[in-house]
Amino acid sequence: MSFTRITVDSNTMGGMPCIRGLRLPVATIVALIAEGLSEDEILADYPYIEREDIRESLRFAAEALKERELPMLMAA
């Protein structure tokens, strides 16, 4: 999968995946979605990003999780 809107640069945000070289980490967008904000609300708060930036951030996060084993706790 190709990500044209996500950049990783060791000189920007400590190498965290960011949107188009901006100082806006993918993790921030994912957290905002998780908190219940809509795409329109995020775009209003961050007018320098585009709707496709949000969608690609979510695709990037989903792809990143596919590559790792996550510890799961057993229900008691």
Secondary structure, DSSP 8 states (H G I E B T S, - for coil): ---SSEE--TTSGGG--EETTSS-BHHHHHHHHHTT--HHHHHHH-TTS-HHHHHHHHHHHHHHHHTS--------
